[in-house]
């Protein structure tokens, strides 16, 4: 019999399969990868790891949660792939070795770490010279609110703050962009005007009208968000190169 936490993780994973935000973020990130080897730093329930393996890449996946790494290992096994999977946090990621990977992806992870600067420096050390690091973080510090606190965010990032952090880690920015323009305004109104958390039901509900809306939003992110540059958004995505 599976434990309650295993059932909860599987539920999160299954929701992530249909999540228009995560699906399109993974597609966008994949465009920026060069070479073969990838470190998935903060693999969660394994969606990005599995996508990379299906693309024919050599993947190492880490997460600070043993439950999540076990789930990811089982997911990979069921799909007949092989990858190195470790329970490891970013503050100890240098244990994997220096100058090892051609790419690293770190999606919605840094905001959960108190000492994000040290974590980013150690993550950079694992990259080969000229290697790529793709980061996504929540944007706009003035939007920080109860939802951020509830899900363990230490901060949201302003563009200038993120640029400085990246430069201090010994990385060169190839591209930095806002993403999720469409979601910015509902969060702004909900958090700052009405002082209440925005509902996540739209992303995960099985109701038919939400399914149609999700399909429309998936189209928006795939066609518009992933191919346009907006002056603001809920996320910042940075594509960096190790000097």
C-alpha positions in Angstrom: 0.0 0.0 0.0 1.3 3.4 -0.9 1.7 6.1 1.7 -0.2 9.3 1.8 2.8 11.3 0.7 3.3 9.0 -2.3 -0.3 9.5 -3.4 0.0 13.2 -3.0 3.2 13.3 -5.1 1.5 11.3 -7.8 -1.5 13.6 -7.8 0.9 16.6 -8.2 2.6 14.8 -11.1 -0.6 14.0 -12.9 -1.8 17.6 -12.5 1.5 18.8 -14.0 0.9 16.8 -17.1 -2.1 19.1 -17.9 -0.7 22.3 -16.6 -0.5 24.8 -19.5 2.1 26.9 -17.6 4.6 24.1 -16.8 4.2 22.4 -20.2 5.0 25.5 -22.1 7.8 26.5 -19.8 9.5 23.2 -20.4 9.1 23.6 -24.1 10.6 27.0 -24.0 13.6 25.9 -21.8 14.3 23.0 -24.2 14.9 25.5 -27.0 17.9 27.0 -25.2 19.8 23.8 -24.5 23.0 23.1 -26.4 25.0 19.9 -26.4 23.9 16.7 -24.7 24.5 16.6 -20.9 21.9 18.3 -18.7 21.7 18.7 -14.9 18.0 19.1 -13.9 18.5 21.0 -10.6 15.3 20.7 -8.7 13.6 17.9 -10.6 10.4 17.8 -8.6 8.1 15.0 -9.9 10.3 14.4 -12.9 8.5 16.1 -15.8 11.5 18.0 -17.1 13.9 15.1 -16.6 11.6 12.7 -18.6 11.2 15.3 -21.4 15.0 15.7 -21.7 15.5 11.9 -21.7 12.9 11.6 -24.5 14.9 14.2 -26.5 17.9 11.8 -26.3 19.9 13.8 -23.7 22.0 12.5 -20.9 20.4 13.7 -17.7 21.4 14.0 -14.0 18.5 14.9 -11.8 18.6 16.2 -8.2 16.1 17.4 -5.6 16.3 18.1 -1.9 13.3 15.8 -1.3 14.0 12.1 -1.1 10.3 11.4 -1.8 10.6 13.3 -5.1 13.8 11.7 -6.2 12.4 8.2 -5.5 9.3 9.2 -7.5 11.4 10.5 -10.4 13.6 7.3 -10.4 10.5 5.1 -10.7 9.0 7.3 -13.4 12.2 7.0 -15.4 12.3 3.2 -14.9 8.7 2.8 -16.1 9.5 4.7 -19.3 12.6 2.4 -19.8 15.2 5.2 -19.5 18.3 5.6 -17.4 19.5 8.6 -15.6 21.5 9.5 -12.5 19.1 10.8 -9.8 20.3 12.1 -6.4 18.8 13.5 -3.3 20.9 16.7 -3.0 20.2 20.3 -2.4 21.8 23.2 -4.4 24.1 24.2 -1.6 25.8 20.9 -2.0 25.4 20.4 -5.7 29.2 20.9 -6.2 29.6 17.3 -4.8 28.6 16.1 -8.3 31.9 17.5 -9.6 33.3 20.6 -11.4 33.1 21.4 -15.1 30.9 18.4 -15.8 27.7 19.5 -17.6 27.1 21.2 -20.9 23.7 22.5 -19.5 21.8 23.0 -16.3 18.2 23.9 -15.8 17.0 25.4 -12.5 13.2 26.1 -12.7 11.4 27.9 -9.9 14.0 26.8 -7.3 16.2 29.7 -6.3 13.4 31.6 -4.6 13.1 28.6 -2.2 16.7 29.0 -1.0 17.7 31.5 1.7 21.3 31.8 0.4 20.5 31.9 -3.3 23.8 33.5 -4.2 25.9 30.7 -2.8 23.5 28.1 -4.4 23.9 29.7 -7.8 27.7 29.8 -7.5 27.9 26.2 -6.6 25.5 25.3 -9.5 27.7 27.3 -11.9 30.8 25.3 -10.7 29.2 22.1 -12.2 29.1 23.6 -15.7 31.8 23.2 -18.3 33.4 26.4 -19.6 30.9 27.9 -22.0 28.1 25.8 -20.6 24.5 27.0 -20.4 22.3 27.6 -17.4 18.6 28.3 -17.8 16.9 29.8 -14.7 13.3 30.7 -14.1 12.2 32.6 -11.0 9.1 34.5 -9.8 9.3 38.2 -10.9 8.4 41.6 -9.4 9.3 41.9 -5.7 6.3 44.2 -5.2 4.0 41.3 -5.9 5.3 39.2 -3.0 2.3 38.1 -0.9 0.6 35.4 1.0 0.7 32.9 -1.8 4.5 33.3 -2.0 4.8 32.8 1.8 2.5 29.7 1.7 4.6 27.9 -0.9 8.0 28.7 0.7 9.3 31.6 -1.3 11.9 33.8 0.3 11.5 36.4 -2.4 10.4 37.4 -5.8 13.1 38.9 -8.2 13.4 42.2 -9.9 15.2 42.1 -13.2 18.2 44.2 -12.0 18.5 42.0 -8.9 18.6 38.8 -10.9 21.1 40.2 -13.4 23.5 41.2 -10.5 23.1 37.8 -8.9 23.9 36.0 -12.2 27.0 38.2 -12.8 28.4 37.6 -9.3 28.1 33.8 -10.0 30.5 34.1 -12.9 27.9 33.9 -15.6 27.3 35.9 -18.7 23.6 36.6 -19.6 22.7 35.6 -23.2 19.0 36.5 -22.8 16.7 37.6 -20.0 13.0 38.0 -20.5 9.7 38.3 -18.6 7.3 35.5 -19.1 3.6 34.9 -18.2 2.4 38.4 -19.1 -1.2 37.2 -19.1 -1.0 36.1 -15.5 0.5 39.3 -14.2 -2.7 41.3 -14.0 -4.9 38.8 -12.2 -2.2 38.3 -9.5 -1.7 42.1 -9.2 -5.4 42.7 -8.7 -5.9 39.7 -6.4 -2.8 40.2 -4.1 -2.6 44.0 -4.0 -6.1 45.3 -4.5 -8.3 42.6 -2.9 -5.6 41.1 -0.6 -6.5 37.5 -1.3 -4.8 34.6 -2.9 -5.6 33.9 -6.5 -7.4 30.6 -7.1 -5.5 27.8 -8.8 -8.7 26.0 -9.8 -8.4 27.2 -13.4 -5.2 25.2 -13.9 -6.3 21.9 -12.3 -10.1 21.7 -12.3 -11.8 18.9 -14.3 -14.9 21.0 -15.0 -15.6 21.3 -18.7 -15.6 25.1 -19.0 -12.2 25.2 -17.3 -10.9 22.6 -19.7 -11.9 24.8 -22.6 -10.2 27.8 -21.0 -7.1 25.7 -20.3 -6.9 24.8 -24.0 -7.1 28.4 -24.9 -4.4 29.4 -22.4 -2.2 26.5 -23.7 -2.5 28.0 -27.2 -1.7 31.5 -25.9 1.5 30.3 -24.1 2.6 28.1 -27.0 2.0 30.7 -29.8 2.3 34.1 -28.0 4.2 33.9 -24.7 6.9 31.6 -26.0 7.5 33.7 -29.1 7.1 37.3 -27.8 8.9 39.7 -25.5 6.7 41.5 -23.0 7.7 44.4 -20.7 6.4 42.6 -17.6 5.3 39.1 -16.4 5.0 36.8 -13.4 8.3 35.1 -14.2 11.8 36.0 -15.3 13.7 33.5 -17.5 17.4 34.0 -17.8 19.7 32.1 -20.3 23.3 32.3 -19.1 26.7 31.1 -20.2 29.6 30.2 -17.9 32.5 32.5 -18.6 
